[in-house]
Amino acid sequence: MEQEKLVQVKNLKKYYPVGGMGKKKVAKALDGVSFDIYAGETLGLVGESGCGKTTVGRAILRLISVTEGEIWFEDQNITNYSEKQMRPLRSQMQIIFQDPYGCLDPRKTVYDLIAAPLKLHGLKDREALRSRVLELMEEVGLRADYIDRYPHEFSGGQRQRIGIARAIAINPRLIVCDEPVSALDVSVQAQVINLIRKLQKEHGLTYLFISHDLRVIKHLCDRIVVMYLGTIVESGKKEDIYRTPAHPYTKALLSAVPEIGSDMGKTRTILQGDIPSPIDPPEGCRFHTRCPVATEKCAKEIPPRVDLGGGHFCCCHYCGNDSQNIR
């Protein structure tokens, strides 16, 4: 039975104009990104800072407009929907932000913060509102007597639980998790990750999980999309990405993941140089300026999207070539 495609991103481009008078340049935050998100799965979106991960998430939620391409949610092309057209879909698409304090209004109590989306989508009865807020607080592990407290009275992990309660309040189908644990202590990260997994099982949620932490991605995600400088370089099932990575960039990322008790014989691939500017990306393969196995062909020709089988794709001229086995 074919899986339901909840979200389809097709050749997505997002360009930002830069420079002053007379300088017509653009920063290519996204440049031809395509992938699907299946209902009920967790799709991981990984890459270095500045590669375009957050831009993808915000574009899917229509928090920003796009320059070119299409975004489909269920069977609707929402690419050019107005805010009025998006309003009925907002209850189906939510976000958990990276900063658990910056996303909460410091003047509002926990009750006000969690009740806001409920009110916006039609729940007006005071008793029903308070009952629903208390139910959500219990679900995310917050005590009932916290209901009248303010954000500054909570730890980072507790604030993120408030954000999660707010995100699930109106029973969405899709939640974009924009690095939701990167600002938390490691011990708290594990608690929040387990909560996110539990809520997915209980509510049948679909996640787009954005992160640069490959350990978190390995724990949570079903499939992975690897981004570099506004483009996708590799995608596939979690098992394929971790066991048989095909792109030199993916291999370099995985070589940097610390593993307790197994690092003694591990060789790390240190990428040379800085990430090029999205205003003037390299010709050919965008990774060739830092790639340890790049050839003259890489500097001239854009690599094709190679199907390695089983839903595993790689954008490299030498995918599967043993001579570029980077560990």
C-alpha positions in Angstrom: 0.0 0.0 0.0 1.4 3.4 -1.1 2.1 5.9 1.7 0.1 9.1 1.8 2.2 12.1 0.8 1.2 14.8 3.3 3.7 17.4 2.0 5.3 17.7 -1.4 8.1 20.3 -2.0 8.9 20.8 -5.7 11.9 22.6 -7.0 11.7 25.2 -4.2 13.7 28.4 -4.6 14.0 31.3 -2.3 16.2 34.3 -3.3 16.8 37.4 -1.2 17.9 40.6 -2.9 21.2 42.0 -1.4 23.3 45.1 -2.0 22.6 48.7 -2.4 21.7 50.9 -5.4 22.8 49.5 -8.7 23.9 46.1 -7.3 21.5 43.5 -8.5 22.6 40.4 -6.6 20.6 37.8 -4.8 21.4 35.4 -1.9 20.2 31.9 -3.0 18.9 30.6 0.3 17.1 27.7 -1.5 18.0 26.7 -5.0 15.9 23.8 -6.3 14.9 21.8 -3.2 12.5 18.9 -3.7 11.3 16.2 -1.3 8.2 14.6 0.1 7.0 14.1 3.7 4.8 11.0 4.3 1.9 11.0 6.8 3.0 9.7 10.2 6.7 9.8 9.6 9.5 11.9 11.0 11.7 13.4 8.2 15.0 14.8 9.4 16.5 17.8 7.6 20.2 18.2 8.4 23.2 20.3 7.4 25.5 23.0 8.7 24.2 26.4 9.9 23.2 28.6 6.9 22.4 25.7 4.5 18.7 26.7 4.3 17.0 24.2 6.7 15.0 26.8 8.6 14.0 28.5 5.4 12.5 25.3 4.1 10.5 24.8 7.3 9.1 28.4 7.2 8.3 28.2 3.5 6.3 25.0 4.0 4.3 26.7 6.7 3.9 29.8 4.4 5.5 32.0 7.0 7.6 33.3 4.1 6.9 33.5 0.4 9.0 31.6 -2.2 10.7 32.8 -5.4 9.8 29.7 -7.4 8.6 26.2 -7.0 5.5 24.6 -5.4 4.4 23.5 -2.0 1.6 21.0 -1.7 -0.2 20.1 1.5 -2.4 17.1 1.2 -4.0 17.7 -2.2 -3.7 21.5 -2.2 -1.1 23.7 -3.9 -0.6 26.3 -1.2 2.3 28.0 -2.8 0.5 31.3 -3.5 -2.3 31.1 -0.9 -3.2 34.4 0.8 -3.3 34.6 4.6 -7.1 34.3 4.3 -6.8 31.1 2.3 -4.2 29.8 4.8 -6.3 30.4 7.9 -8.3 27.1 7.7 -5.0 25.2 7.2 -3.2 26.8 10.2 -4.8 24.3 12.5 -3.2 21.5 10.5 0.3 22.9 10.4 2.2 24.0 13.5 5.8 24.8 14.6 8.0 24.2 17.6 10.6 26.9 17.7 14.3 26.6 18.6 14.3 29.3 21.3 12.0 28.2 24.1 12.0 31.6 25.7 12.0 34.0 22.7 8.9 32.4 21.3 6.8 33.0 24.4 5.3 36.4 25.3 6.8 37.2 28.7 3.6 39.2 29.6 1.3 36.1 29.3 0.7 33.3 31.7 0.9 29.6 30.8 -2.9 29.6 30.5 -2.9 32.5 28.1 -0.1 31.1 25.9 -1.7 27.6 25.5 -5.3 29.0 25.3 -4.4 31.4 22.5 -4.6 29.0 19.5 -7.7 27.4 21.0 -9.5 30.7 21.1 -8.3 31.6 17.6 -9.8 28.4 16.2 -13.2 28.8 17.9 -13.1 27.5 21.5 -14.6 30.3 23.6 -16.2 28.7 26.6 -14.1 29.6 29.7 -14.6 26.3 31.5 -13.9 24.3 28.4 -10.8 26.4 27.7 -9.3 25.9 31.1 -10.1 22.2 31.1 -8.4 21.8 27.7 -5.3 23.8 28.8 -5.0 21.6 31.9 -5.3 18.5 29.8 -2.5 19.7 27.5 -0.3 20.6 30.4 -0.6 17.2 31.9 0.1 15.6 28.5 3.4 17.5 28.2 4.4 16.9 31.8 3.6 20.3 33.4 2.0 20.5 36.8 -1.5 22.0 37.0 -0.5 24.6 39.6 1.9 26.1 37.0 -1.1 27.4 35.0 -0.9 31.0 36.2 2.9 31.4 36.1 4.9 33.4 33.6 7.7 32.2 31.2 10.5 33.6 33.3 9.5 31.4 36.2 10.4 28.2 34.2 13.5 26.4 33.1 14.4 26.0 29.4 13.0 22.5 29.2 9.7 23.6 30.9 9.4 26.5 28.5 9.8 24.1 25.5 7.1 21.9 27.0 4.8 25.0 27.0 5.7 25.5 23.3 4.9 21.9 22.5 1.6 22.0 24.3 0.7 25.1 22.2 1.7 23.3 19.0 -0.4 20.3 19.6 -3.4 22.2 21.1 -5.5 22.2 17.9 -4.7 18.7 16.8 -2.4 19.4 13.8 -1.3 16.8 11.2 2.1 18.4 10.6 4.6 19.9 13.1 7.8 21.6 11.9 10.3 21.1 14.7 13.0 23.8 14.2 15.9 22.6 16.3 13.7 22.2 19.3 16.3 20.8 21.6 19.5 22.6 20.5 19.2 25.3 23.2 18.6 22.8 26.0 21.0 20.9 28.4 21.8 17.4 27.2 19.8 15.7 30.0 16.8 17.8 29.3 17.2 17.2 25.5 16.5 13.4 26.1 13.3 14.2 28.1 12.0 16.5 25.3 12.9 14.1 22.6 11.1 11.3 24.4 8.1 13.5 24.8 8.1 14.4 21.1 8.1 10.6 20.2 5.4 9.8 22.7 3.1 12.6 21.3 3.7 11.3 17.7 2.5 7.8 18.7 -0.5 9.1 20.6 -1.7 11.6 18.0 -0.4 10.2 14.7 1.7 13.3 14.1 3.9 14.0 11.2 7.2 15.8 11.9 9.7 17.7 9.8 12.6 17.7 12.3 15.3 20.3 11.5 18.6 19.8 13.3 22.4 19.9 12.9 22.7 17.2 15.6 23.0 13.8 13.8 22.7 11.9 17.1 19.2 13.4 17.6 18.3 12.8 14.0 19.4 9.1 14.3 17.2 8.6 17.4 14.1 10.2 16.0 13.8 10.1 12.2 12.6 7.6 9.7 14.1 9.3 6.6 16.8 12.0 6.2 17.5 14.8 3.8 21.0 16.3 3.8 21.4 19.9 2.7 24.4 22.0 1.6 24.3 25.6 0.6 20.6 25.7 -0.4 20.5 22.3 -2.2 19.9 18.7 -1.3 23.0 16.5 -1.7 21.6 13.2 -0.3 18.4 11.7 0.9 17.1 8.3 2.0 16.1 6.0 4.8 17.9 6.5 8.1 19.5 3.1 7.8 21.0 3.9 4.3 22.3 7.3 5.3 24.1 6.0 8.4 25.3 2.6 7.1 26.1 3.5 3.5 26.4 7.2 3.1 27.2 8.0 -0.6 28.0 11.8 -0.7 31.4 13.0 0.6 29.6 15.8 2.6 27.3 13.2 4.4 30.4 11.1 5.2 32.2 14.1 6.6 29.2 15.0 8.8 28.9 11.5 10.1 32.6 11.2 10.8 32.3 14.2 13.2 29.6 12.5 15.3 31.2 11.5 18.7 30.5 7.9 19.7 31.3 6.8 23.2 33.8 3.9 23.3 34.3 3.7 19.6 36.3 6.9 18.7 39.8 5.5 19.2 40.1 4.1 15.7 37.8 6.5 14.0 39.3 8.9 11.4 37.5 12.2 11.2 37.2 14.0 7.9 38.1 17.7 8.4 36.5 19.8 5.7 38.9 22.6 4.5 37.8 26.2 4.1 34.5 28.0 4.9 31.0 27.5 3.4 30.9 29.6 0.2 28.5 32.6 0.1 25.0 32.0 -1.2 25.4 35.3 -3.0 28.1 33.7 -5.2 27.9 29.9 -5.0 30.5 27.8 -6.8 29.9 26.6 -10.3 29.3 22.9 -10.9 28.9 21.0 -7.6 28.5 23.5 -4.8 30.5 21.3 -2.5 33.6 20.9 -4.7 35.5 23.7 -3.1 35.6 21.8 0.2 35.4 18.2 -1.1 38.4 16.0 -0.4 37.8 14.0 -3.6 36.7 16.7 -6.1 37.9 16.5 -9.7 37.9 19.0 -12.5 34.5 17.7 -13.6 33.0 18.6 -10.2 34.1 22.3 -10.7 32.4 22.5 -14.1 29.3 20.3 -14.1 26.2 20.2 -11.8 26.0 16.6 -10.5 23.0 14.5 -11.5 20.5 13.1 -8.9 21.5 9.4 -8.8 19.0 6.8 -7.7 20.9 4.2 -5.5 17.8 2.1 -4.9 15.4 1.8 -2.0 14.6 5.5 -2.0 18.2 6.4 -1.5 19.4 9.4 -3.7 22.7 11.2 -4.0 23.8 14.2 -6.0 27.4 13.5 -6.8 29.3 12.6 -10.0 30.9 9.7 -8.2 28.2 8.2 -6.0 29.0 4.6 -5.1 32.6 4.9 -6.2 34.7 3.0 -3.7 37.7 5.3 -4.4 35.9 8.1 -2.5 35.3 6.0 0.6 35.5 8.7 3.3 35.3 7.5 6.9 
